[in-house]
Amino acid sequence: MWVKIFSIVALLLFVSYEGFAKAERPEYIMVIHGGAGNITPERLTKEREAKIHAKLNEALLAGEAILKNGGSSMDAITATIKILENSPLFNAGRGAVFAANGKNELDSSIMDGKTLNTGAVSGVRNIKNPIALARAVMEKSVHVMMQGKGAEKFAKKHDIERAPDSYFRTDVRWQQLLRAKANEKAQLDNPVDYKFGTVGAVALDKHGNIAAGTSTGGMTNKSHGRVGDSPIIGAGTYANNESCGVSGTGHGEYFIRATVARNICAMMEYGGKSLKEAADAVVMKQLVEMGGNGGIIAVDKDGNYALTFNSAGMYRGVVASNKPATTVLYSSK
Ligand code: ASP
């Protein structure tokens, strides 16, 4: 009997050890998000759910095709984010939310973890793919961040594709603006009701290079000229080959105040924390204590990933050389 008990205990120990065994380092990996917020099964029809899964999968597979062929993480995240920007399902590019003045004012940024080079744009209008403009700022200017009319002029000079107001406008977003205006006071008192839906991608390529990018219309009914976290390097986006890459989504004012993306990487770099520990410390503790709603996606230099959020849900996905594309919308709690 003791032998039997001993072998059961040994088996259990073995099983739990296996469960915690460090996953093999993937050759490449990509994570994406399509926004966080009050996302629950009751709020989405089955049809919309299916559409969101399909678009997230399409975006993941486009990025994976590049990574699999030995392409760069910068190219992979650019291609992936463009697909999400082109879809009216997300709050970026086409289908972006409206500012209080009834316009779409778009924010985006991108960062290369190898060189720490970065490009960002804020408050731009009529730019089909703000991520492409952010990348052009990085590659074709001596600057890091450009805004408004100046950024639009720069886009023209560099043949960045433009689109008329009507291209960005969806009725769903317009109705959200009208509702937000009717509820202005209630929304300010209860920012959890704000609609999120930003998009982002982070990848580690076969050459060990990490890149991160984020694109958004910001928050419904935001003041004209308001800048969120998405174009702020260190807040909504950060990448460094020495530690990790991060893209965030949520109530931007808090993400800026908590320097969310850089903070997670810095905790790894200087504090010896694992990616999971760092993401939990910032998203599940620091942001929660401040009252900041949202989440992050991240990949570290060893190919570990985190999809961490303190909101009801976050549209998210992952694909890696050793993991087929997987997408999830709600909390798994
Ligand atoms: N973080 C974005 C902002 O505050 C909004 C979002 O993630 O949906 O502009």
Residues whose N, C-alpha, C, O or C-beta is under 5 A from the ligand:
A	BS01	LIG	K195 F196 G197 T198 T216 G218 M219 G228 D229 G248 T249 G250 H251 G252 E253
